[in-house]
Amino acid sequence: WNVEPQRLYARAVVRNVAVQAGLDEWVWGQGREGGAFLSANARPLRALSVQSDTAFALPWRLRGLWRWRATFLAA
């Protein structure tokens, strides 16, 4: 049998930076069913991501532009 886990990853958080590596489903969009993916039954991505753990304010004069979250994903 060829059994592969749907979610298997390690995650570490230091201050406001989270690093995650492993297998996970990545869905971006308005909701769980409306994300940016091509198939509803696609295999999970082997990925490395660096992201902000919570929202942050931009520095200097850009501080008034709400709060932001950022994600870098390599799969």
N, C-alpha and C positions, 0 to 999 in steps of 0.2 A: 504494500500500500504506500502511496505517496501522500503523506499527511504533512501539511504545512500550517503553522499557526497563523491566525488572522491578526493577532496583536502580540508582539513580543518586543519590548523596547526598554531601554534604560534612560532615565531622565535625572538631571542634576540642575539645581538652581543655586546661583550665587548672586546675592543682592537682587537685581531685577533682570538678570540674564539667565534664561533657561536653555540648556543644551539637551537634545534628545537624539538618540541613535537607535536604529532597529527597524522592525516591521510595524507599520501602522497604516490605517486608512486616513487619507487626507481629503477632506471635502470642504470646499470653500463656496460660499454663496449665501443665499437668504435663509436656507434651512437644510436639514439633514437630507431631504430629497431633492433639493434644488441647487446643488453645488456644481463646481466646475470639474465634472468628470465625464467620460465618454460611455461608461458601462456601469450598470447597477451591480454587477457581480465581478468587478475587476479584482485582481490579486492585490494585496497590500504592497505598498512601496517600501523598498529597503532604502531608508533615507537618513540623512543627518540634518538636523535643523537647529538653528540658533534663533531665539525669539525673546521678546520682552515678556516677562511673566505677568506684569500688570501694566496698565496704561501709564504713560509718562508725559510730562510737559516738555515742549521744545525749549531750548535755551534762548536767552537774550530777548530781542524784540519779537521773536516768533512765539513767545510764551502764550499769547492771546489766541493762538490757533487751536483751541481745544486740547484734548489729551489724545495721545497716539499709542498704537501698538504696532510692532514691527516683527516680521518673520523672514528669515532667509532659509530656503529649503534646497538641498541638493539630493537628488534621487537617482 
